[in-house]
Amino acid sequence: MSHPVDRTSGTMRAAEASGGRAWSARAVQLVKSEQNRSADTHLLTVEAPGLQGISLYLKDESSHPTGSLKHRLARSLFLYALSNNWLREGMTVVEASSGSTAVSEAYFARMLDLPFVAVMPRCTASEKIEKIAFYGGKCHFVDEAGLAYGEAIRLARELGGHYMDQFTYAERVTDWRSNNNIAHSIFEQLACEAAPVPHWIVCGAGTGGTSATLGRYVRCHGYGTQLCIADPERSVFHRHWQDRRIQHYEGPPSLIEGIGRARPAASFMIAT
């Protein structure tokens, strides 16, 4: 027995797919336009009388539009999610964060007219919570930082949204070989300095994405620059570096929000 073909539903599905692709294209364009009209962050010289013969520079990532150190990362996370078709019109964006990344993600979510929820420790600084709210985002609190990851996954499933997961994807969302990354920016800004290739670059380990980008860029371009990852005492990263079997730090949390973690993030690439 033959069945009639439901051509109407097929047409509707095709139209929906076309509409979804059109929304995605517009969303990518909006995010890329924001990048294009945003000036790069400053590389500041630091006077250090006690370090004679040493030139010291500070990369000021706080001069991004949101004032967040993670603005560059948030932009790349959105472009990555959009390019993979993980993020679609009307979906809720969910992120586990100590606050900085969530501020910038709330900014980009508002740009795309998407709901945003940040899963954060209850002790997060009020300034970050207020900034997330300013950009239209909501905060969902957990009692301990280590609970944020699982709760973000649960919440994204419950809302039919997308969990950005900066701790997994930070090391891969940025094209570390060329532009739109902090490493390219640093070396480009040093090009006219007395020592255009630094002996050392020092950075903290929040997600591990910045250190992975810097390490890969230096190796890709054949520079002799050494990379130092500064990690607070109350953190798992330096412990995991020394002994790969150490997967968790049981002590009190770091005093610096976002720097120092209880577990090694997937983005922390030791080989770089």
FENHUJO-V386285 format. One line per field, one symbol per residue. ss: DSSP state (@ for helix, = for strand, . for the rest). phi: phi as a letter, one per 30 degrees, with the letter a starting at -180 (. if undefined). psi: psi as a letter, one per 20 degrees, with the letter a starting at -180 (. if undefined). A space follows every 10 residues. Layout:
# FENHUJO-V386285
ss=???
phi=???
psi=???
This chain:
# FENHUJO-V386285
ss=......@@@@ @@@@@@@@@@ @@@@@@@@@@ @@@@@@@... .=====.... .....===== @@@....... @@@@@@@@@@ @@@....... ..====...@ @@@@@@@@@@ @....===== =....@@@@@ @@@@...=== ==..@@@@@@ @@@@@@@@@. .==..@@@@. .......... .@@@@@@@@. .........= ====....@@ @@@@@@@@@@ .....===== ......@@@@ @@........ .......... .......... ..
phi=.dcddddddd dddddddddd dddddddddd ddddddccdd ddccdcdbed cdicccbbdc ddddedicdc dddedddddd ddddidcbei ddcbbcadkd ddeddddddd echcdbbccb dddeeddddd dddddidbcc cbdbeddddd ddddddddci cbddhedcce dbdcdddbch bddedddddd ecddbdcddb bcbdcccjdd dddddddddd cidcdccccd bdedaceddd ddbdddcacc dddddcdicj bdbdddddcd dd
psi=pqqqpnhghg gggggggghh hggggggggg ghhgghjpqr qqoqqppnhi mpjpppqpon iijrhijqij ggggghgghg hghikhprpi qpppqpqigg hhghhhghgh hjlqqpppoq qhjqphgggh hghhjjrqpo qqhqhiihgh hgggggghik apogmhigih iihpnihcak qhgggghhhi hjrhnhoqhq pprrnfhigg hggggggggh jkqjpqppop prhmqhghgh ghoiiojqpi aqrqiopipp qhqpqhinoh h.
